[in-house]
Amino acid sequence: MTRHPTPAAWLGLDLHWAYGSLLPAIWRSTRCIHRAQDVLHDAFVRYALSGRHEGIAQPHAYLRVVARTVLADQMAHERRFVPLPELAGEAGAAQHPVARADEIALQEAFTVPSAEMLADLQQRLGAVQRVIQGLPARCREVFWLCKVEGHSQPQIAAMLGISLAWWSAT
């Protein structure tokens, strides 16, 4: 009898799927493995912080939407910056023969992570989740508004009816 390995799961998500299917999809939008990983990890954090993961019928579809939102937020943020003139010429470098080696390296980066890497990721995500859940309710709300929704301190103060001096008091 053949035993199938148990999928590495975290909050109802199959991490093999996240790294084997969702990460390459994000990479196709970013064309940068580091940005794609950042988007995926930010999506994990938003998913965990939402507190809605237990009642979601299709957690993978939900995470895909969260990742798309994170990507849109990052792209909107980046539109505010202008590339340096010396970096503008690097866009044509993708046609260079060396780019093929980079492409192969990127494909290798999309291999499904090892069981050890997934276990480590589960532990780290669990630790982050415990730390965030351990914050007082108001701190957790401010954290969400700042780190997940991207509001500034003055915006958060106005939204919650607190003074800016609250930050120095906590």
N, C-alpha and C positions, 0 to 999 in steps of 0.2 A: 504494500500500500504506500502510495506517495503522499508525503505530507507537504502541504502548501504553507509557506511562511505566513505568519500573521502580519497583515499590513501595519505599518507604523502609523498609528492614529493619534491625533491630538484634537480634542474638542470636536470630535465627529468628522475630522478631516483626515483623509489618507495622504500622508506626507509624500509617499511615493508618487501619487498623482500630482501633487503640488509641484514637485521638482521635475517630474518626468513629462508633464503635459502643460501645466500653467506657466512655469518658468520659461520654456522655449517660446510660448505664445507671447509673453511679455517681451522677451528678447527681440522678437520680430518687430515690435513697435519701437524699441529703444536702440537696437543694434549695439548695445553695450551690456556685457554680462554683469558688470558691477551695478549698473543702474537697474537692470532687470531684477537682480537679487535684492537690491534696496527696496524696490517696489513691492516685491513679494513679501519681504520681511515686514515692511510697513503695513501691508494688507493683513498679515498675521496679527500684528498688534491691534489694528482697528477691529478685526474680527473678534479677538479675545476681549477687548475692552467694551465691545458693544453689549455683552451680557445676553445676547439674543441667540447664541449658538445652540442652546438646548432645544429651542422650539423650531428650528429651521428644518424643513423637510428635505431640502436639497442644499447641503452646506457647500458643496463644490461650486454650484452655480452662484451662490451668495458670495463666496470668496472671489470668484471671477469678477463679479460686479464691483466688489470692494477694491480689487486690484486695478480695475479700469478707472475707478474714481481716483485712486492714489496716483496713477499714471497721469491722468488729466490734471490733477492738482500740481504735480511736479512740472509738467509742461507749461502750465500757466505761470508758475513761479519762474521758470527759466526764460520765458519770453521777456521778462523785465531786464535781462542782461544782454549786452552786446558782445560778440566774440572779439578777442584781441586780433589786430590785423595780422600778426605773424602766424596765428593759428588758422586763418582763413584758407591758406594754401594747402593745408593738410587734408581738406575734403577731397582733393583730387588724388590723394595717396591711395585711396581704395582701389584704384585701377592698377596699381603697381603689382608685379608678380609676388612680392612678399606678402601681399594681402591674402593670398591663398593659404599660406602657412598659418596666418592669424585665424582664418576661417576654420581650419582643421582644429586648432587649439580651442576655439569656441565650441565646436561640436563635441569635443572631449569634455568640456565643462558641463555639458548637458547630460552626462551619464547620470544615472540614478545614484544618489549618495549611498554610501555603505550603511549597514545596520548600525555601526558604531556612531557614524555621523548623525543619523536620524535619532538615535537614543540621546546623544548629546544635545541635539536641537530640542527634543522634547523636554529635557531637563531645564535647558535655558529658558524656553518659552514658559514653562511652568513656574520657574523662579521669578521671571518678570511679572507674570500674572499675579503671583502671591504678593509681590512687593506693591503692585498697583492696588490690589484689593485691600491691602493693609493700610492704605492711606485713609485719613479721615475723609468723610463724604465730600466736604467742600474742597479739599485739596484734590481729590480724585476728579471732581467736576472741573476744576481749573486746569488740571493736567490734560483732561480730555479736550477742553476747548483750545488750549494752547498747542499741544503736541499733535493732536489728531486732526482737529478742525482748522488749525493754523491761525487763530485769532491773536491779535497783539494784546499786551497787558492792558492798555487803555480800553480796548474794545471789551475785554473780559470784565474789567471793572464796571463798565457801563452796563453790560448785560446782566451781571449778578448784583449790581447795586452795592459794590464794595469799593473802598478807597484804594488808590495805588499804594498807600502805605501798608496795606495788608501783606504785600509781597515781602517787605522788609521785616514784618512782624512774624512771619511763619518760617 
